[in-house]
Amino acid sequence: MRCNGGMDPHEPHEPHASGNPQDPQDPQSPQNPQNSQNPQGPRRADTPDTPDGPNTPGGPRGGGGGWSEDGVEAALHTARALILADLTALDVAGPENVSLVEEAVTHRRWWAGQWPQGAAFLPGLVAQDVQDGLLERSGRWPLCPLCPDTEPHALAVEPELGEDPHWVCGRTATVVAPVGGLGDRA
């Protein structure tokens, strides 16, 4: 039983608390209004009340455009892999920075649970989180390879909140590489 009174269909459960499966006050009863929205039982508390939330069946995106929990996890794994590839390409994938990636992924897992439709934005958001963390710990990252004769400056993630994020030089507005593709520039 979940802490919100909802049932997980994969967990064993106790018989109806009131002994009457038709009792509308019983959280397990099909007569309970919480259960009438979902023929399989109560809605999970960590999912939004939208028709295209993560409980929508089908692939990484459900039929209504929402992301399933597996789709969100896949997006998080992709984000982790892309950022680790960029850290490795620039030879800064030490234990502290890998831990920073894990912290960002953990934070964004919560974020995606609140807004599953934003799962497509996770690679760019995790990149920005890691970039911000590295700025606090060790300085700007990744440095722009296009402007070696100017004051060192970091690349920016564009779009800030969108799909298909790229590293961009903010001074020249030039796309340097997709997030995860800094090693391909060598």
C-alpha positions in Angstrom: 0.0 0.0 0.0 1.3 3.4 -0.9 1.5 6.2 1.7 -1.3 8.1 -0.1 -3.7 5.3 0.3 -3.4 4.3 -3.4 -2.8 0.7 -4.4 0.1 -0.7 -6.4 -1.3 -3.5 -8.5 2.0 -5.4 -8.1 2.0 -5.3 -4.3 -0.1 -7.7 -2.1 -2.8 -5.9 -0.4 -5.1 -6.4 2.6 -8.8 -7.0 2.2 -11.1 -4.1 2.3 -10.7 -2.2 5.6 -14.5 -2.0 6.2 -15.1 -5.5 5.1 -17.5 -4.1 2.5 -16.1 -3.8 -1.1 -19.0 -1.4 -2.0 -18.2 1.0 0.9 -17.5 4.4 -0.8 -15.3 5.5 2.2 -13.0 2.5 1.8 -9.9 3.5 -0.2 -9.9 0.1 -1.9 -13.5 0.1 -2.9 -14.5 0.6 -6.6 -17.3 2.8 -5.3 -14.7 5.3 -3.8 -14.7 8.4 -6.1 -10.9 8.4 -6.2 -11.1 5.0 -7.9 -13.8 5.9 -10.5 -11.3 7.8 -12.7 -9.1 4.8 -13.2 -10.7 1.4 -13.7 -7.5 -0.2 -12.4 -7.7 1.6 -9.0 -6.7 4.9 -7.5 -4.5 7.3 -9.4 -1.0 7.6 -8.1 -0.3 10.8 -6.1 2.9 11.5 -8.0 1.1 11.9 -11.4 -0.7 15.0 -12.6 -4.4 15.1 -13.3 -3.9 15.5 -17.0 -5.2 13.3 -19.8 -1.6 13.0 -21.1 0.2 12.2 -17.8 2.7 9.4 -17.4 0.0 6.8 -16.8 -1.0 7.1 -20.4 -0.2 3.8 -22.1 2.2 3.4 -25.0 6.0 3.9 -25.8 8.0 6.7 -24.1 5.1 9.0 -24.9 1.6 7.9 -24.3 -1.2 8.4 -26.8 -2.0 11.8 -25.4 1.6 13.1 -25.6 2.6 12.3 -21.9 5.6 10.4 -20.9 5.5 7.0 -19.2 7.7 6.4 -16.1 9.9 4.2 -18.3 10.1 7.0 -20.8 11.2 9.5 -18.2 13.8 7.1 -16.9 15.1 6.5 -20.4 15.3 10.3 -20.9 17.3 10.6 -17.6 19.7 7.8 -18.7 20.2 9.6 -22.0 20.9 12.9 -20.3 23.4 11.2 -18.0 25.2 9.6 -20.9 25.3 12.7 -22.9 26.8 14.8 -20.1 29.3 12.1 -19.1 30.4 12.0 -22.8 31.0 15.7 -22.8 32.9 15.6 -19.5 35.0 12.7 -20.7 35.7 14.4 -24.0 37.1 17.4 -22.2 39.0 15.2 -19.7 37.1 16.4 -16.6 35.0 13.2 -15.8 36.6 12.8 -12.3 34.6 11.3 -9.4 33.5 14.7 -8.0 32.1 15.8 -11.4 30.4 12.4 -12.0 28.8 12.8 -8.6 27.6 16.3 -9.7 25.9 14.6 -12.7 24.2 12.1 -10.4 23.0 14.9 -8.2 21.5 16.7 -11.3 19.8 13.6 -12.5 18.3 13.0 -9.1 17.0 16.5 -8.9 15.6 16.3 -12.5 13.9 12.9 -11.7 11.8 14.8 -9.2 11.2 17.6 -11.6 10.1 15.2 -14.4 7.8 13.5 -11.9 6.1 16.9 -11.4 6.0 17.7 -15.2 6.4 14.4 -17.2 5.7 16.2 -20.5 9.1 18.0 -20.0 11.1 14.7 -20.2 12.3 15.7 -23.7 14.0 18.7 -22.1 16.0 16.7 -19.6 19.4 16.5 -21.6 19.6 20.3 -21.8 18.4 20.8 -18.2 20.9 18.3 -16.8 23.7 19.9 -18.9 22.8 23.3 -17.4 22.7 21.9 -13.9 26.1 20.3 -14.2 27.5 23.5 -15.8 26.1 25.6 -12.9 27.6 23.1 -10.4 31.0 23.1 -12.0 31.0 26.9 -12.1 30.5 26.9 -8.3 33.2 24.2 -7.7 35.9 24.8 -10.3 35.0 27.5 -12.9 33.5 27.8 -16.3 32.7 24.7 -18.3 32.8 23.9 -21.2 35.1 26.7 -22.4 34.4 28.0 -25.9 36.9 26.5 -28.4 36.0 29.0 -31.1 37.3 32.1 -29.3 40.8 31.2 -28.1 42.1 34.8 -28.5 39.5 36.4 -26.2 38.7 36.2 -22.5 37.7 32.5 -21.8 34.0 32.1 -21.6 31.7 29.1 -21.3 29.4 27.7 -23.9 25.7 28.0 -23.3 23.0 25.4 -23.7 20.5 26.4 -26.4 17.6 26.2 -26.2 17.5 26.8 -22.4 14.2 24.8 -22.2 13.6 22.7 -25.3 14.4 19.6 -27.2 17.7 18.9 -29.1 20.0 21.0 -27.0 23.3 22.3 -28.3 26.4 23.9 -26.9 26.5 27.4 -28.4 29.1 30.2 -28.2 27.2 33.2 -26.7 29.6 35.7 -28.3 29.3 34.6 -31.9 25.9 32.7 -31.7 27.6 29.8 -33.3 26.5 26.2 -32.6 29.6 24.3 -31.4 28.2 20.8 -30.9 25.1 19.0 -29.7 25.0 18.2 -26.0 26.9 15.0 -25.8 28.9 15.7 -28.9 31.9 17.8 -27.7 34.1 14.8 -28.3 33.2 14.8 -32.0 34.8 18.1 -32.5 38.3 16.7 -32.0 
